Amino acid sequence: MQNTVLSNYKHISNTNPPPPARRLPIETTTSPPMPAGEFCHPSPPPGSVEEEKWLWDQIKAEARGDAEAEPALASYLYSTILSHSSLERSLSFHLGNKLCSSTLLSTLLYDLFLNIFSTDAGLRSATVADLRAARFRDPACVSFSHCLLNYKGFLACQMYLPLISTRPPKLAKASCSTTQLESWVGETAVIGNNVSILHHVALGGTGKFGGDRHPKIGDGVLIGAGATILGNVKIGEGAKIGAGSVVLIDVPPRTTAVGNPARLVGGKQQPTRHEEIPGESMDHTSFISEWSDYII
């Protein structure tokens, strides 16, 4: 028996293996990944009818490029972006999965968000404006799809706007910075258009009054990281609040307030004024003519 087994083994081991199958070249029509920062189509004017479609086409092109560059993310990118026919469907799916729990199903939230976004063109326009603001103001934002899927400030605004509570703060479009993290906005606060808010900002009350007790932020304002604005004060259009400042007074339009407590650059009587819109330019230091010496 042993000799038979050995004989069979020798017979098998001496048999020439079949030649490997010939691998034919596979033709593919998939385009190479698009470099970060490049657009697949020219950008239409902001607010135009074609803008939403252009943005959605751009997001899908970015997702395809990311899936090719990182195959491990392909199924995730397909389920969140590529399997959907529109931006509102993709966003509704993503928000539903972010907010769901064992007692609040993602399918229910998806239907809720989709119904609101589909019937409110103003909300869709605000979403497009917020995506553009994040992409063009934040140097760390390499693509629209990156913002759509990962930026907490953007997602917080999109969750908040359709699910407005009884007495919410009022947010306009393109008004929340993508770097917004652990910021706090009081219920009677008002935030205008094209406002950029960096991380750890508080728009709070003084603790002394009820009713309308939170700040009113004008259009085009830039609020630096860690700034605190307290009370029913008005931050004028195009004003700039320095990082770490504590603002307890009104800030006139096109001026800069810095310090704790905050004071106006150039003095209270004749504060230095700028022509730019800091909420869009993101320029934190234009008020400083000489680094070693400036007047507050």
Secondary structure, 3 states (H helix, E strand, C coil): CHHHHHHHHHHHHHCCCCCCCCCCCCCCCCCCCCCCCCCCCCCCCCCCCCHHHHHHHHHHHHHHHHHHHCHHHHHHHHHHHHCCCCHHHHHHHHHHHHHCCCCCCHHHHHHHHHHHHHHCHHHHHHHHHHHHHHHHHCCCCCCHHHHHHHCHHHHHHHHHHHHCCCCCCEECCCCCCCCCCCCEECCCCEECCCCEECCCCEEECCCCCCCCCCCEECCCCEECCCCEEECCCEECCCCEECCCCEECCCECCCCEEECCCCEECCCCCCCCCCCCCHHHHCCCCCCCCCCCCCCC
